[in-house]
Amino acid sequence: MITVGMNYHVIAGKQESFEEKFASVLTALNGAEGHDNSSLWKDVADDASYMITSEWSDEQAFKDFIQSDAFRAVTNWGKEEILSDRPRHKIYKH
């Protein structure tokens, strides 16, 4: 089992759009082989900063997901319209 922290910083004023889009991301995650559960977290000190924590059966299952068409379909919009910086992912092994 691993936990992945996916960190995102959005353009000011786009927070609501990002939060709404998370529903689509969650649907894609829930359909992924090896995915257990995910949650969206918001930084209280910076309301444009978010983290998605996601639990996976193993690191390869996560890597397969982020290389998938399903992942690209829900994230490509964000690079151009929502995110102010490049997303960062960190893997925490149990």
C-alpha positions as CSV (number, residue, x, y, z in Angstrom):
1,M,0.0,0.0,0.0
2,I,1.2,3.5,-0.8
3,T,-0.2,7.0,-0.3
4,V,0.3,9.7,-3.0
5,G,0.2,13.4,-2.2
6,M,-0.7,15.3,-5.4
7,N,-0.1,19.0,-4.8
8,Y,-1.8,21.7,-6.9
9,H,-1.8,25.5,-6.8
10,V,-4.6,27.2,-8.8
11,I,-5.0,30.6,-10.3
12,A,-6.6,33.1,-7.9
13,G,-10.4,33.0,-8.4
14,K,-10.4,29.5,-9.9
15,Q,-10.7,27.6,-6.6
16,E,-14.4,26.8,-7.1
17,S,-13.8,25.4,-10.6
18,F,-10.9,23.3,-9.3
19,E,-13.1,21.9,-6.5
20,E,-15.9,21.1,-8.9
21,K,-13.6,19.4,-11.3
22,F,-12.3,17.2,-8.5
23,A,-15.5,15.2,-8.9
24,S,-14.4,14.2,-12.4
25,V,-10.9,13.3,-11.1
26,L,-12.4,11.2,-8.3
27,T,-14.6,9.3,-10.8
28,A,-11.4,8.6,-12.9
29,L,-9.5,7.5,-9.8
30,N,-12.3,5.3,-8.6
31,G,-12.2,3.4,-11.9
32,A,-8.5,2.8,-11.7
33,E,-7.0,-0.6,-11.0
34,G,-5.3,-0.6,-7.6
35,H,-6.9,2.7,-6.3
36,D,-8.4,2.5,-2.8
37,N,-9.6,6.0,-1.9
38,S,-8.8,9.7,-2.4
39,S,-9.6,13.0,-0.6
40,L,-9.2,16.6,-1.5
41,W,-7.6,18.9,1.0
42,K,-7.4,22.7,1.0
43,D,-4.6,24.7,2.7
44,V,-6.1,27.1,5.3
45,A,-3.1,29.4,4.9
46,D,-3.4,29.6,1.1
47,D,-6.9,29.0,-0.3
48,A,-5.5,28.5,-3.8
49,S,-3.3,25.5,-2.6
50,Y,-4.7,22.0,-2.6
51,M,-3.6,18.4,-2.1
52,I,-5.2,15.2,-3.1
53,T,-4.3,12.2,-1.0
54,S,-4.7,9.0,-2.8
55,E,-4.2,5.4,-1.5
56,W,-3.1,2.7,-3.9
57,S,-2.3,-1.0,-3.7
58,D,1.2,-0.3,-5.0
59,E,3.4,2.3,-6.8
60,Q,3.0,0.7,-10.2
61,A,-0.8,1.0,-10.1
62,F,-0.4,4.7,-9.5
63,K,2.2,5.1,-12.2
64,D,-0.1,3.2,-14.7
65,F,-2.9,5.6,-13.8
66,I,-1.0,8.8,-14.4
67,Q,0.1,7.5,-17.8
68,S,-3.5,6.6,-18.7
69,D,-5.9,8.4,-21.1
70,A,-8.4,8.7,-18.2
71,F,-5.9,10.8,-16.2
72,R,-4.9,12.9,-19.2
73,A,-8.6,13.6,-20.0
74,V,-9.3,15.1,-16.5
75,T,-6.0,16.9,-16.1
76,N,-5.2,18.5,-19.4
77,W,-7.8,21.3,-18.9
78,G,-6.1,22.3,-15.6
79,K,-2.7,23.0,-17.1
80,E,-4.1,25.6,-19.4
81,E,-7.1,27.0,-17.5
82,I,-6.9,26.4,-13.7
83,L,-3.3,25.7,-12.4
84,S,-0.9,28.5,-11.7
85,D,2.0,26.1,-11.3
86,R,3.1,22.6,-12.3
87,P,1.5,19.9,-10.2
88,R,3.8,18.0,-7.8
89,H,3.3,14.4,-6.7
90,K,5.0,12.7,-3.8
91,I,4.8,8.9,-3.0
92,Y,4.7,7.8,0.6
93,K,5.4,4.1,1.1
94,H,3.9,2.3,4.0
